[in-house]
Amino acid sequence: MVLPLRLASPAQKILLVVAVMGVLSGCVGVPVTDPTTLPSGEWRLDPRHTSVTWGVRHFGLAWTTGRFDEVSASLTFDPEQPETAQLTAIVDAASLSSGDAQLDNILTGTAWLAADSSPQIVYHLTHVEITGENTGILTGDLTLRGVTQPTDMSVTFYGGNYNLLEGREALGFSGDMLIDRRDFGVGNLPGSIAGTDVRIHIEAEFLKD
């Protein structure tokens, strides 16, 4: 017979949670960075552990930064042939967030991202170049404001691990991209006020389908 556990105080409940987390953390291994040991197939982005941030120079001084709050992506991955990976990522243009609501309205408006008429920013992978043990260059078609341009992204593969909370395998990557906003018709201010270079940084986890 198993008796129910009764916790007399909040302190005991906290201690129990800490103990359980300690047991779980002991079950989590070091990420596996050898792609040939990881499962192949379809993966989906875990949006709760993903961020897409951007930065633009302001008056040639500090970088104004923000993020996109809504992003999705699908990945097809063959560990024996990582260069054949397929990736499509979609960002909701209206989910731009700078921490300033007035600026957000300007940047998602007609002169900038035109989120009403072009609600999605899409990146579709076309080529993978392996440059190191855990690095590569992705070339893909980036569509922004309805304009499509080939765009490179440098990536670092963090490896794979078993996500206990999801009960599935997970992969982790980072990516960096530099675009010229003028190539996509973004913005109506000169570069001396709002820089033409846009830095995009991505931290992404994928879960095995």
SULHUSUL-V526664 format. One record per residue. N is the residue number from 1. PHI is phi in whole degrees, -180 to 180 (999 if undefined). PSI is psi in whole degrees, 0 to 359 (NA if undefined). NEAR is the number of other ideal C-beta (glycine too) atoms within 12 Angstrom. Layout:
# SULHUSUL-V526664
n:N phi:PHI psi:PSI near:NEAR
n:N phi:PHI psi:PSI near:NEAR
This chain:
# SULHUSUL-V526664
n:1 phi:999 psi:132 near:3
n:2 phi:-105 psi:121 near:4
n:3 phi:-86 psi:140 near:5
n:4 phi:-64 psi:143 near:6
n:5 phi:-83 psi:123 near:11
n:6 phi:-111 psi:124 near:9
n:7 phi:-101 psi:123 near:14
n:8 phi:-78 psi:336 near:10
n:9 phi:-145 psi:160 near:10
n:10 phi:-58 psi:326 near:10
n:11 phi:-62 psi:320 near:11
n:12 phi:-67 psi:323 near:14
n:13 phi:-64 psi:318 near:15
n:14 phi:-63 psi:317 near:13
n:15 phi:-62 psi:322 near:15
n:16 phi:-65 psi:315 near:18
n:17 phi:-60 psi:315 near:15
n:18 phi:-60 psi:318 near:14
n:19 phi:-64 psi:316 near:16
n:20 phi:-63 psi:315 near:16
n:21 phi:-63 psi:325 near:16
n:22 phi:-64 psi:319 near:13
n:23 phi:-64 psi:316 near:13
n:24 phi:-64 psi:317 near:15
n:25 phi:-63 psi:329 near:13
n:26 phi:-70 psi:342 near:11
n:27 phi:-90 psi:350 near:14
n:28 phi:-90 psi:123 near:16
n:29 phi:-89 psi:177 near:16
n:30 phi:-72 psi:138 near:11
n:31 phi:-54 psi:140 near:23
n:32 phi:-87 psi:120 near:22
n:33 phi:-99 psi:354 near:23
n:34 phi:-84 psi:108 near:16
n:35 phi:-63 psi:337 near:29
n:36 phi:-71 psi:346 near:15
n:37 phi:-94 psi:358 near:17
n:38 phi:-98 psi:153 near:30
n:39 phi:-71 psi:144 near:23
n:40 phi:-90 psi:171 near:24
n:41 phi:121 psi:208 near:21
n:42 phi:-95 psi:139 near:23
n:43 phi:-132 psi:149 near:34
n:44 phi:-122 psi:144 near:29
n:45 phi:-63 psi:138 near:34
n:46 phi:-95 psi:97 near:28
n:47 phi:-65 psi:338 near:24
n:48 phi:-74 psi:343 near:18
n:49 phi:-126 psi:41 near:22
n:50 phi:-137 psi:143 near:32
n:51 phi:-141 psi:141 near:28
n:52 phi:-123 psi:109 near:38
n:53 phi:-115 psi:156 near:30
n:54 phi:-137 psi:160 near:36
n:55 phi:-149 psi:140 near:25
n:56 phi:-137 psi:136 near:34
n:57 phi:-70 psi:143 near:22
n:58 phi:-116 psi:116 near:20
n:59 phi:55 psi:31 near:15
n:60 phi:70 psi:12 near:16
n:61 phi:-108 psi:239 near:12
n:62 phi:-70 psi:157 near:11
n:63 phi:-84 psi:121 near:20
n:64 phi:-78 psi:128 near:28
n:65 phi:-124 psi:162 near:25
n:66 phi:-169 psi:194 near:31
n:67 phi:-148 psi:171 near:26
n:68 phi:-111 psi:129 near:35
n:69 phi:-87 psi:343 near:23
n:70 phi:-127 psi:117 near:25
n:71 phi:-146 psi:146 near:36
n:72 phi:-138 psi:158 near:26
n:73 phi:-163 psi:152 near:36
n:74 phi:-127 psi:143 near:26
n:75 phi:-133 psi:132 near:38
n:76 phi:-110 psi:123 near:24
n:77 phi:-132 psi:127 near:35
n:78 phi:-115 psi:109 near:20
n:79 phi:-62 psi:335 near:26
n:80 phi:-78 psi:337 near:15
n:81 phi:-138 psi:70 near:15
n:82 phi:-60 psi:337 near:32
n:83 phi:-72 psi:351 near:21
n:84 phi:-97 psi:10 near:19
n:85 phi:-57 psi:147 near:36
n:86 phi:-120 psi:136 near:26
n:87 phi:-146 psi:133 near:37
n:88 phi:-132 psi:124 near:28
n:89 phi:-121 psi:139 near:38
n:90 phi:-128 psi:126 near:25
n:91 phi:-112 psi:135 near:39
n:92 phi:-80 psi:110 near:24
n:93 phi:-59 psi:326 near:35
n:94 phi:-73 psi:350 near:24
n:95 phi:-87 psi:8 near:27
n:96 phi:-56 psi:136 near:38
n:97 phi:-140 psi:120 near:26
n:98 phi:-110 psi:352 near:27
n:99 phi:91 psi:357 near:15
n:100 phi:-129 psi:108 near:15
n:101 phi:-60 psi:322 near:13
n:102 phi:-65 psi:318 near:11
n:103 phi:-66 psi:322 near:20
n:104 phi:-59 psi:318 near:24
n:105 phi:-63 psi:323 near:19
n:106 phi:-69 psi:313 near:24
n:107 phi:-71 psi:334 near:36
n:108 phi:-91 psi:359 near:32
n:109 phi:-79 psi:184 near:23
n:110 phi:-58 psi:321 near:19
n:111 phi:-75 psi:341 near:19
n:112 phi:-114 psi:260 near:34
n:113 phi:-81 psi:343 near:37
n:114 phi:51 psi:55 near:27
n:115 phi:-64 psi:332 near:29
n:116 phi:-68 psi:316 near:16
n:117 phi:-91 psi:337 near:17
n:118 phi:-131 psi:74 near:26
n:119 phi:-70 psi:342 near:22
n:120 phi:-118 psi:137 near:28
n:121 phi:-105 psi:121 near:43
n:122 phi:-122 psi:136 near:29
n:123 phi:-122 psi:121 near:40
n:124 phi:-119 psi:117 near:25
n:125 phi:-67 psi:136 near:33
n:126 phi:-122 psi:339 near:24
n:127 phi:-158 psi:144 near:21
n:128 phi:-124 psi:129 near:29
n:129 phi:-118 psi:119 near:20
n:130 phi:-82 psi:122 near:19
n:131 phi:-111 psi:348 near:17
n:132 phi:-166 psi:185 near:14
n:133 phi:-60 psi:325 near:13
n:134 phi:-139 psi:27 near:23
n:135 phi:-131 psi:159 near:22
n:136 phi:-166 psi:172 near:28
n:137 phi:-120 psi:122 near:23
n:138 phi:-97 psi:134 near:39
n:139 phi:-113 psi:132 near:24
n:140 phi:-152 psi:172 near:30
n:141 phi:-94 psi:117 near:23
n:142 phi:-101 psi:124 near:37
n:143 phi:-111 psi:121 near:26
n:144 phi:-141 psi:128 near:37
n:145 phi:58 psi:28 near:32
n:146 phi:80 psi:2 near:21
n:147 phi:-104 psi:132 near:23
n:148 phi:-112 psi:129 near:20
n:149 phi:-136 psi:142 near:27
n:150 phi:-66 psi:134 near:20
n:151 phi:-142 psi:134 near:33
n:152 phi:-93 psi:150 near:26
n:153 phi:-137 psi:124 near:36
n:154 phi:-84 psi:133 near:26
n:155 phi:-127 psi:151 near:35
n:156 phi:-124 psi:129 near:24
n:157 phi:-93 psi:118 near:34
n:158 phi:-81 psi:337 near:25
n:159 phi:117 psi:189 near:26
n:160 phi:-127 psi:156 near:32
n:161 phi:-156 psi:165 near:27
n:162 phi:-91 psi:122 near:23
n:163 phi:-86 psi:103 near:25
n:164 phi:-62 psi:324 near:18
n:165 phi:-70 psi:329 near:18
n:166 phi:-97 psi:341 near:19
n:167 phi:70 psi:30 near:10
n:168 phi:-144 psi:162 near:22
n:169 phi:-71 psi:150 near:31
n:170 phi:-136 psi:150 near:35
n:171 phi:-123 psi:150 near:45
n:172 phi:-130 psi:139 near:31
n:173 phi:-139 psi:159 near:40
n:174 phi:-127 psi:154 near:27
n:175 phi:-144 psi:146 near:36
n:176 phi:-132 psi:134 near:26
n:177 phi:-137 psi:141 near:33
n:178 phi:-125 psi:121 near:22
n:179 phi:-124 psi:158 near:32
n:180 phi:-100 psi:116 near:22
n:181 phi:-60 psi:335 near:33
n:182 phi:-67 psi:333 near:21
n:183 phi:-65 psi:340 near:21
n:184 phi:-113 psi:8 near:25
n:185 phi:68 psi:29 near:22
n:186 phi:-93 psi:125 near:38
n:187 phi:96 psi:149 near:29
n:188 phi:-124 psi:19 near:17
n:189 phi:-113 psi:147 near:21
n:190 phi:-67 psi:158 near:13
n:191 phi:-63 psi:338 near:20
n:192 phi:-69 psi:339 near:12
n:193 phi:-99 psi:304 near:16
n:194 phi:-119 psi:114 near:28
n:195 phi:-52 psi:149 near:29
n:196 phi:-84 psi:337 near:23
n:197 phi:-81 psi:133 near:22
n:198 phi:-120 psi:120 near:37
n:199 phi:-90 psi:133 near:26
n:200 phi:-125 psi:127 near:34
n:201 phi:-123 psi:136 near:27
n:202 phi:-125 psi:132 near:33
n:203 phi:-119 psi:123 near:25
n:204 phi:-139 psi:138 near:38
n:205 phi:-117 psi:138 near:34
n:206 phi:-116 psi:143 near:40
n:207 phi:-111 psi:140 near:32
n:208 phi:-68 psi:130 near:28
n:209 phi:-70 psi:NA near:20
